[in-house]
Amino acid sequence: MLAHVVEKAGNPAFFLPAARLAVVSSSCWAGLCPKSARPPEKDYALRGNFVLHDLIANGQSMRTVSLPRGRQRLHAMPTSAGYEVRENEPYDWDGRRRGQTPFTVLQHTISGTGRLRYQNRNYRLQGGDTLLVLVPHNHRYWLEKGDRWEYFWISMNGEETLRIHKLVLSTAGPVLKLQPSTIDHLADCSLRLVKGATSPGAASAVAYEAAMALYDDVFGSPAFADELSFMQPVIDHINANLEKPLPVSELAGIVGLSRAHFSRSFAESEGMPPAEFVLQQRLQRAVKLLTKADFLPVKEVAIMCGFEDANYFSKVFRRVYGTNPTEFRTTGMYASIGKLR
């Protein structure tokens, strides 16, 4: 069964630096999707899922493409891409044990079932679900014994990719229901990475295209605009008052809803319950302060982010980021995350 590049050696492809692109390929794919050899058309909704069908029909094999390292940073860069079918075998990724370099995984379930634990919530991933996670982070996705999971994925890093994907995560959560045209667009991006994109610029362009396709799907619909405008006063109030208590009843009052109705509506709009969203925003502010305001004591950072108890702040911070605030600051291991928040 196909594995991520060098995974069997205990060193997944995701650990490779940005200058390395690990991809899955098949010589059978060459020529089957002529449009994939050039910039994609803008009619994915009319074309149907033929790219995805070709990807499924033509098997699995592996090749690794090495890209030259340049002095200039590219703000979107794929680190791996491909198509796999896993069945009744070990497959388990812990977002806190995949190195210190930030990257994202965008993985679409074609069929079968995968599992995701994201912070303290459990998800069952089935056909049509798209997983989006940031590494390092407190999550784990895996295949249960006896299950089968078929999927394609693109993994990326770079400042702009991370910024867009964090925006999607904070708005829609880690499990997405994308339009069929978006799924085919992403499959086309994955296939073009599989078949080529051997220069840094070409690979970066495909990664950025995939990030923008996801952005358009999540943020481009009229329904989302309506939901966003309805909840925006609440989000603005949260971000302006992170150092204060923010009870759900107070947030519900901003939009004139009962607590129960508000909690349901907020979760549907933002992809998570209001209390979880508040905690996420507090921690994002903490990351920014720890990385940009190193003159502030950790205890003061905790207070500025709404944590009255510094020990509780440290406990929550470790649960999400895998390290305590002091280690986070002194090692600089997440400095690049802090710059983007």
C-alpha positions in Angstrom: 0.0 0.0 0.0 1.2 3.4 -0.9 2.8 5.5 1.9 3.9 9.1 2.1 7.4 9.7 0.8 10.1 8.2 3.2 7.3 7.5 5.7 8.5 3.9 6.1 11.8 5.2 7.2 10.1 7.1 10.0 10.5 10.5 8.4 7.4 11.6 6.6 7.6 13.8 3.6 6.0 16.7 5.6 9.3 17.0 7.5 11.2 17.9 4.3 12.2 21.6 4.0 10.3 23.9 1.7 12.9 23.3 -1.0 11.8 19.6 -1.2 8.6 18.6 -2.9 7.4 15.0 -2.2 4.7 14.0 -4.6 3.0 10.8 -5.8 3.0 10.1 -9.5 2.1 7.5 -12.1 3.4 7.2 -15.7 -0.2 6.1 -16.6 -1.4 9.6 -15.8 0.7 11.3 -18.5 -1.5 12.5 -21.3 -4.8 11.4 -19.6 -5.6 14.9 -18.5 -4.2 17.3 -21.1 -5.6 20.4 -19.4 -3.6 19.6 -16.3 -0.4 20.3 -18.3 -1.2 24.0 -18.5 -2.9 26.5 -16.2 -6.4 25.3 -15.4 -9.5 26.5 -17.1 -12.1 28.5 -15.1 -15.0 26.1 -15.9 -14.6 23.4 -13.3 -18.3 23.5 -12.6 -19.0 22.5 -16.2 -16.2 20.0 -16.6 -17.4 17.7 -13.8 -15.0 15.5 -11.8 -13.1 14.0 -14.6 -9.7 14.9 -13.1 -10.7 13.1 -9.9 -12.0 10.1 -11.9 -8.7 9.9 -13.8 -6.7 10.1 -10.5 -8.7 7.2 -9.0 -8.6 5.1 -12.1 -4.9 5.1 -12.8 -3.4 3.6 -9.7 -0.6 4.7 -7.3 3.1 5.0 -7.5 5.7 7.3 -6.1 8.4 9.8 -7.2 10.2 12.5 -5.5 11.0 15.9 -7.1 13.9 18.0 -5.7 13.6 21.7 -6.2 16.6 24.0 -6.0 16.8 26.2 -2.9 16.8 29.9 -3.6 17.6 32.9 -1.5 14.1 34.4 -1.8 11.2 33.0 0.2 8.1 32.0 -1.7 4.9 32.6 0.2 3.2 29.5 -1.1 5.0 26.2 -1.6 3.7 22.6 -1.8 5.6 20.1 0.3 3.7 17.0 -0.8 0.7 15.9 -2.9 -0.9 12.7 -4.1 -3.6 10.0 -3.9 -3.8 7.1 -1.5 -6.0 4.2 -0.5 -5.5 3.0 3.0 -7.2 -0.1 4.3 -6.8 -1.9 7.7 -3.3 -0.7 8.2 -1.4 1.7 10.5 -2.0 5.3 9.5 -1.9 7.8 12.3 -0.7 11.5 12.3 -0.3 13.5 15.5 -0.1 17.3 14.8 2.2 17.8 17.8 4.8 15.3 16.7 5.6 16.3 13.1 8.4 18.8 13.7 8.6 22.5 14.3 8.2 23.9 10.8 4.6 25.1 10.2 2.7 23.6 7.3 -0.8 22.7 6.4 -2.5 19.5 5.2 -5.6 19.8 2.9 -6.9 16.2 2.5 -10.1 15.3 0.7 -12.0 12.1 1.4 -13.1 10.3 -1.7 -14.6 7.3 0.0 -14.3 5.3 3.2 -13.9 6.7 6.7 -11.1 8.5 8.5 -11.1 9.9 12.1 -10.0 13.3 13.3 -9.6 14.6 16.9 -9.2 18.3 16.7 -8.4 19.9 20.1 -11.3 18.3 22.2 -13.7 17.5 19.4 -14.0 14.2 17.4 -15.0 14.0 13.7 -15.8 11.1 11.4 -14.5 11.9 8.0 -16.5 10.4 5.1 -16.8 10.8 1.4 -17.1 14.5 0.5 -15.4 15.7 3.6 -12.3 17.8 3.3 -9.8 18.0 6.2 -7.7 21.1 6.8 -5.2 21.1 9.6 -2.2 23.2 10.6 1.0 21.7 12.0 2.1 22.1 14.7 -1.2 21.9 16.5 -3.2 19.7 18.9 -4.9 17.4 16.5 -4.7 13.8 15.3 -6.1 12.0 12.3 -6.0 8.3 11.7 -7.5 5.1 10.2 -9.4 2.9 12.5 -8.5 -0.8 12.4 -10.7 -2.6 9.8 -11.6 0.7 8.0 -10.7 1.9 4.5 -9.9 5.5 3.6 -9.4 6.8 0.1 -8.3 10.4 -0.3 -6.1 12.9 -2.2 -4.1 15.7 -0.5 -1.9 18.7 -0.9 0.4 19.8 1.9 1.8 23.3 1.8 3.8 25.9 3.7 4.8 29.6 3.1 3.5 32.7 4.8 0.6 33.4 2.5 -0.6 29.8 2.5 -0.5 29.7 6.3 -2.4 33.0 6.5 -5.2 31.8 4.2 -5.5 28.4 5.8 -5.6 29.9 9.3 -8.4 32.2 8.1 -10.4 29.3 6.8 -9.8 27.3 10.0 -10.9 30.1 12.2 -14.0 30.7 10.2 -15.1 27.2 9.0 -13.3 24.8 11.2 -11.1 21.7 10.3 -13.8 19.8 8.3 -15.2 21.4 5.2 -18.0 20.6 2.7 -16.7 22.0 -0.6 -18.5 22.5 -3.9 -17.8 19.6 -6.5 -16.2 22.2 -8.8 -13.7 23.1 -6.0 -12.9 19.5 -5.3 -12.1 18.9 -8.9 -10.0 22.1 -9.0 -8.0 20.9 -6.0 -7.7 17.4 -7.6 -6.3 19.1 -10.7 -3.8 21.1 -8.6 -2.7 17.9 -6.9 -2.4 16.1 -10.3 -0.3 18.9 -11.8 2.0 18.7 -8.8 2.1 14.9 -9.2 3.0 15.2 -12.9 5.5 18.0 -12.8 5.9 21.5 -11.5 9.6 21.0 -11.3 10.6 24.6 -10.8 10.1 26.5 -7.6 7.9 29.1 -9.3 5.7 26.6 -11.0 5.2 24.6 -7.8 4.5 27.8 -5.9 1.9 28.9 -8.4 0.0 25.7 -8.1 0.0 25.8 -4.3 -1.2 29.4 -4.4 -3.9 28.5 -6.9 -5.1 25.7 -4.6 -5.2 28.0 -1.6 -7.2 30.6 -3.6 -9.7 27.9 -4.8 -10.3 27.0 -1.2 -10.6 30.7 -0.2 -13.2 31.3 -2.9 -15.3 28.3 -1.9 -15.4 29.2 1.8 -15.7 33.0 1.5 -17.2 33.6 -1.9 -20.8 32.5 -1.5 -23.6 34.9 -0.8 -24.8 32.7 2.1 -21.5 33.1 3.8 -21.5 36.8 3.3 -24.9 37.0 5.1 -23.7 34.8 8.0 -20.5 36.8 8.3 -22.4 40.1 8.4 -24.7 38.7 11.1 -22.0 37.4 13.4 -19.4 40.1 12.7 -20.5 42.4 15.5 -20.0 39.5 17.9 -16.5 38.7 16.5 -15.6 42.4 16.7 -16.7 42.5 20.3 -14.7 39.4 21.2 -11.5 40.7 19.6 -11.9 44.1 21.2 -12.4 42.6 24.7 -10.1 39.5 24.9 -8.7 40.7 28.2 -12.2 40.5 29.8 -14.6 37.7 30.7 -16.8 37.0 27.6 -19.8 34.9 28.8 -21.9 33.4 26.0 -25.0 35.2 27.4 -23.3 38.5 26.8 -22.3 37.6 23.3 -25.9 36.4 22.5 -27.2 39.7 23.7 -25.2 41.6 21.0 -27.3 40.0 18.3 -30.5 39.7 20.3 -30.7 35.9 20.5 -31.3 33.5 23.3 -28.2 31.7 24.6 -29.2 28.4 23.0 -30.2 29.9 19.6 -27.0 32.0 19.5 -24.8 29.0 20.3 -26.3 27.0 17.5 -26.1 29.9 15.0 -22.6 30.8 16.0 -21.3 27.2 15.6 -23.0 27.0 12.1 -21.4 30.3 11.1 -17.9 30.0 12.6 -17.4 26.2 12.7 -17.1 26.0 16.4 -19.0 26.9 19.6 -18.6 30.5 20.9 -16.6 29.5 24.0 -14.1 27.5 21.8 -13.8 30.5 19.4 -13.1 32.9 22.3 -10.4 30.5 23.6 -8.9 30.3 20.1 -8.8 34.1 19.8 -7.2 34.4 23.3 -4.5 31.9 22.4 -3.8 33.6 19.0 -3.3 36.9 20.8 -1.0 35.2 23.3 1.1 33.8 20.5 1.4 37.2 19.0 2.4 38.8 22.3 4.9 36.0 23.1 6.7 36.4 19.8 6.5 40.2 19.3 6.5 41.6 22.9 9.2 39.6 24.5 9.6 42.3 27.3 6.2 41.2 28.7 6.3 38.6 31.5 4.3 35.5 30.7 1.9 36.3 33.6 1.1 39.7 32.1 0.5 38.1 28.7 -1.9 35.7 30.4 -3.9 38.6 31.9 -3.9 40.6 28.6 -5.4 37.6 26.9 -8.2 37.0 29.5 -6.5 34.3 31.7 -6.6 35.4 35.3 -4.6 32.3 36.4 -1.2 32.0 34.8 -1.0 28.3 35.6 -4.3 27.6 33.8 -3.0 29.7 30.8 0.1 27.6 30.7 -1.9 24.4 30.9 -4.2 25.4 28.0 -1.3 26.7 25.9 0.5 23.4 26.3 -2.6 21.4 25.3 -2.9 23.3 22.0 0.7 24.0 21.0 2.5 21.1 22.8 4.8 23.4 24.9 4.4 25.9 27.6 4.5 29.7 27.0 8.0 30.1 28.4 9.5 27.3 26.2 7.6 28.7 23.3 9.2 32.1 23.7 12.8 31.0 24.6 13.1 28.4 21.8 11.5 30.6 19.2 10.1 27.4 17.7 6.8 29.0 16.7 8.0 32.5 15.8 6.8 32.2 12.2 3.3 31.4 13.5 3.3 34.5 15.6 4.2 36.7 12.7 1.1 35.7 10.8 -1.5 36.1 13.5 
